[in-house]
Amino acid sequence: MRVAVLGLGEAGSLLSADLARYGDEVHGYDPSPVPTPPGVRRHARAESAVTDCDLVMAVTPGSEAGAALSAVVDALGKDALYADLSTASPALKGELAAMAEGWGLHFADVALMSAVPGRGLAAPALASGTGAGRFADLINARGGGVDVVGHRAGEAAARKLLRSVVMKGIAALLIESMQAAEAHGESGWVWGHLVDQLTSIDVALMERLLFDTISHAERRLEEMTAAQEMLLGLGVPSEMTAATVARLRRLVEEGMPGISFG
């Protein structure tokens, strides 16, 4: 297979190197002076990188996804498969799909669901769009872990972003908590305690976190208000704690929103 990878940063370089090791003819483009992965033919222009390719994988920031596609549509054959691996909104993925399909291309919205280092092509991914099945077949034949989740572009992106609300939120909470713990001189204890708490999460705990919160919302609002006051006293920015206070106050005033489990 002849494949082009647009974007040779951390993820793109590992994915393209895996494709080359599999035996594919891999062409790459990146405007930044990043190293060229082994086995990849580097091009000075995106258009020349994608010429005659069966598959194009755009591994760019979401803010550059539209420009990446616009730069190469004229150079792609009408039956080519264009896979956008950026982290972008479902709406933007839909716009990209409409643009690609308007040019006769097949489009796959691909959401990488774990870090690529250490996994490469085997990193779990979701795919949606008219080209999702074809993308999954190609990548899974090369050791990939792609699951097709729908025929409408944006469905894969939506699932990733819904998860990101929690996963990236946890990261922001950890930063805020550990910064406060450091200021208070208790970083060692707090770190060990949080490791114990987070590694014990199961279904029962998740349900308890959700449903016990509404019955104890007033008490938890008082607790988090006190936590916010403590962080302010320590001189630690408390955006995440303030957001929790605001959410708990809304629960006290409006009750729990409807939540189902499928």
Secondary structure, DSSP 8 states (H G I E B T S, - for coil): -EEEEE--SHHHHHHHHHHHHHT-EEEEE-SS-----TTEEE-SSHHHHHTT-SEEEE---GGGHHHHHHHHGGGS-TT-EEEE-S---HHHHHHHHHHHHHTT-EEEEEEE-S-STTTGGGSEEEEESTTHHHHHHHHHTTT-EEEEEESSTTHHHHHHHHHHHHHHHHHHHHHHHHHHHHHHT-HHHHHHHHHHHHTT--HHHHHHHHHHHHHTHHHHHHHHHHHHHHHHHHT---HHHHHHHHHHHHHHHH--------
